[in-house]
């Protein structure tokens, strides 16, 4: 079987993918050498003498399946690039690109790995893949996205098998330290009051009922997901308003400057490993 994308008449080398769908890719040494130091050094090695009948195109068996090799070569050759829509598609191609030291493809796939559609949907998988291939910058970027999920409640995936205990501990340590720091920032300003909750003792500092509810639930939420996105959302604040008195909703609106600053303070906490 020959690849429909790579069946050049002037090919001077054949890459043959792994079974069960072994496919021949008729390609060019010059292009592979330009893209990959691995292939450049391979082709520089002494070759077996040609037969009397004439030169034959050498065949190199590789361990990658057809789909992975085809995607990799389409990034190397000047042709339309394939769409990589899942991490299951990206990971083997990235592994092959790193194996053959194809820097141009590695750079493209590194950016794709931490693209928002992957990083937001499955940040722990992205983090694990980045750690597996020693991509420190991508691991840092992915760790920031993990703040929006409960890392202890994420589904197990095979990608986690390939990372070290050290890499996983770094992620847990980020969550623990940021959660603690965020919880410590939950301090109410004396300027925040509620006319009804404080009542006749308006000049005394008593926390409004909405703040008591907000403070307790925010601490619980930050312990699981140490980011400001949930605790300062309208539904979260509305629930605290309902838990307070009739005037607590107005008190929350009056406290918008305080809440904005509190959110900024949490957002400014260290957010990556």
C-alpha positions in Angstrom: 0.0 0.0 0.0 1.3 3.5 -0.9 0.3 6.8 0.6 -1.9 8.9 -1.6 -0.2 12.0 -0.4 3.4 10.8 -0.7 3.9 8.9 -3.9 6.4 11.0 -5.7 8.0 9.6 -8.9 11.3 11.2 -8.1 11.4 9.8 -4.5 14.8 8.6 -3.4 13.7 7.0 -0.1 10.7 5.1 1.1 9.5 5.3 4.7 7.3 2.3 5.5 4.8 2.7 8.4 4.2 0.0 11.0 1.8 -2.9 10.7 -1.1 -3.8 10.5 -1.6 -1.1 7.8 2.0 -0.9 6.6 2.1 1.9 4.0 4.9 3.1 1.9 5.7 6.9 1.8 7.8 7.7 -1.3 9.6 10.8 -0.2 12.8 12.8 -0.7 16.0 12.7 1.4 16.7 16.3 0.8 13.5 17.5 2.4 13.8 15.1 5.3 17.4 16.1 5.9 16.5 19.8 5.8 13.8 19.3 8.4 15.4 16.7 10.6 19.0 16.3 11.9 18.0 12.7 12.7 17.4 11.9 9.0 20.3 14.1 7.9 22.7 12.0 10.0 21.1 8.8 8.9 21.4 9.5 5.2 25.0 10.6 5.7 25.9 7.0 6.8 27.6 4.7 4.2 24.9 3.0 2.1 24.9 -0.5 0.8 26.2 -0.9 -2.8 23.6 -0.9 -5.5 22.9 -4.1 -7.4 24.1 -4.6 -11.0 20.5 -4.2 -12.2 20.6 -0.6 -11.0 19.9 1.5 -8.0 16.8 0.7 -5.9 14.9 3.1 -3.7 15.9 2.2 -0.1 13.1 1.3 2.3 13.2 2.4 5.9 10.8 0.8 8.3 9.6 3.1 11.1 7.6 2.3 14.2 4.8 4.9 13.6 1.4 3.9 12.2 0.2 5.3 8.9 -1.9 8.1 10.4 0.9 9.4 12.5 3.5 9.3 9.8 1.2 10.9 7.3 0.3 13.8 9.6 3.9 14.3 10.4 5.1 14.4 6.8 2.2 16.8 5.8 3.7 19.3 8.3 7.2 18.8 6.8 6.2 19.1 3.2 4.9 22.3 1.6 1.3 21.2 1.4 -2.0 21.7 3.2 -1.6 21.0 6.9 -3.9 18.5 8.5 -6.3 19.5 11.2 -5.5 18.1 14.7 -8.8 18.2 16.7 -8.0 16.0 19.6 -5.2 15.3 22.0 -5.3 11.7 21.0 -4.3 12.8 17.5 -1.7 15.3 18.7 0.2 13.2 21.2 1.6 10.5 18.8 2.6 13.1 16.2 4.4 15.2 18.8 6.1 12.1 20.0 7.3 11.3 16.5 8.4 14.9 15.8 10.5 14.8 18.9 11.9 11.4 18.1 13.1 12.6 14.7 14.0 16.1 16.0 11.8 18.0 13.6 11.9 21.4 15.3 9.5 23.2 13.0 6.8 20.6 13.6 7.5 20.5 17.4 7.0 24.3 17.5 3.7 24.1 15.8 2.4 21.3 18.0 3.6 23.0 21.2 1.4 25.9 20.4 -1.5 23.6 19.5 -1.2 21.7 22.7 -1.9 24.8 24.9 -4.5 26.3 22.6 -7.6 27.3 24.5 -9.9 24.6 23.2 -7.5 21.9 24.6 -6.3 23.7 27.7 -9.8 24.7 28.9 -11.5 21.4 28.2 -8.8 19.1 29.6 -6.1 21.1 31.4 -4.7 18.2 33.4 -4.2 16.1 30.3 -2.4 19.0 28.6 -0.3 19.4 31.7 0.6 15.7 31.7 1.5 15.7 28.0 3.7 18.8 28.4 5.5 17.2 31.4 5.9 14.0 29.6 7.8 15.7 26.8 9.7 18.1 29.1 7.9 21.2 27.7 8.3 23.4 30.7 6.7 26.6 29.2 3.6 24.6 28.1 3.5 22.9 31.5 3.4 26.2 33.2 0.6 27.5 30.9 -1.4 24.3 31.4 -1.0 24.6 35.2 -2.7 28.0 35.0 -5.7 26.4 33.3 -5.9 23.7 35.9 -6.8 26.3 38.6 -10.4 26.2 37.1 -10.8 22.5 37.9 -10.6 20.2 40.9 -7.4 18.3 40.1 -8.3 15.6 42.6 -11.6 14.9 40.9 -10.4 14.8 37.3 -10.8 11.5 35.3 -7.8 9.3 35.1 -6.2 9.1 31.7 -3.3 7.2 30.3 -1.3 10.5 29.9 -0.9 10.6 33.6 1.1 7.3 33.5 3.9 9.2 31.7 4.6 11.9 34.3 6.7 11.8 37.4 5.5 12.1 41.0 7.5 15.3 41.1 5.6 16.9 38.2 2.3 15.9 39.8 3.4 17.2 43.2 4.3 20.6 41.7 0.7 20.9 40.4 -0.8 20.0 43.8 1.6 22.3 45.5 0.5 25.2 43.3 -3.2 24.6 44.1 -2.6 24.2 47.8 -0.5 27.4 48.2 -2.7 29.5 46.0 -5.9 28.3 47.7 -4.4 29.2 51.1 -3.2 32.6 49.9 -6.6 33.4 48.3 -8.5 32.4 51.5 -6.3 34.7 53.5 -7.3 37.6 51.3 -11.0 37.2 52.2 -10.9 40.1 54.7 -13.9 42.4 54.8 -13.3 46.2 54.6 -14.9 48.3 57.4 -16.4 50.4 54.7 -18.7 47.6 53.6 -21.9 47.7 55.6 -25.6 46.8 55.3 -28.1 49.2 56.8 -30.4 46.5 58.0 -27.8 43.9 59.2 -25.9 46.6 61.1 -29.1 48.3 62.2 -28.7 50.8 65.1 -25.1 49.8 65.5 -24.3 51.1 62.0 -21.1 52.6 63.3 -19.9 49.3 64.8 -18.2 46.9 62.5 -20.4 43.9 62.1 -20.2 41.9 58.8 -23.4 41.9 56.7 -25.1 38.6 56.5 -24.3 38.3 52.8 -20.6 38.5 53.6 -20.8 35.8 56.2 -22.4 33.5 53.7 -20.0 34.6 50.9 -17.0 34.2 53.1 -17.8 30.6 54.0 -18.7 29.4 50.6 -15.8 31.3 48.9 -13.3 29.6 51.2 -14.8 26.2 50.3 -14.8 27.0 46.6 -11.2 28.4 46.6 -10.0 25.2 48.4 -11.1 23.2 45.4 -10.6 25.7 42.5 -8.3 28.5 43.6 -9.4 31.0 41.0 -11.6 34.1 41.2 -13.9 33.1 38.3 -16.6 31.3 40.3 -16.7 33.2 43.6 -17.1 36.6 41.9 -19.7 35.4 39.4 -23.2 36.8 39.5 -24.9 33.5 40.4 -22.4 33.0 43.3 -23.0 36.6 44.6 -26.7 36.3 44.1 -26.9 33.3 46.3 -25.1 35.2 49.1 -27.6 38.1 48.6 -30.5 35.6 49.1 -28.9 34.3 52.2 -28.8 37.8 53.7 -31.4 40.3 54.7 -33.7 42.4 52.4 -31.0 45.1 52.0 -28.0 42.8 51.5 -28.4 42.8 47.7 -28.0 46.6 47.8 -25.0 46.2 50.1 -23.3 43.9 47.6 -23.9 46.5 44.8 -22.4 49.2 47.0 -19.4 47.0 47.7 -18.5 46.6 44.0 -15.2 48.6 44.3 -14.2 46.4 47.3 -15.1 43.2 45.5 -13.3 44.3 42.3 -10.1 44.9 44.2 -10.5 41.7 46.1 -10.8 39.8 42.8 -7.7 41.6 41.4 -5.7 40.6 44.5 -6.7 37.0 44.0 -6.0 37.1 40.3 -2.5 38.6 41.0 -1.5 35.5 43.1 1.1 33.2 41.5 -0.8 31.1 39.0 1.7 28.7 37.5 4.0 26.0 38.7 
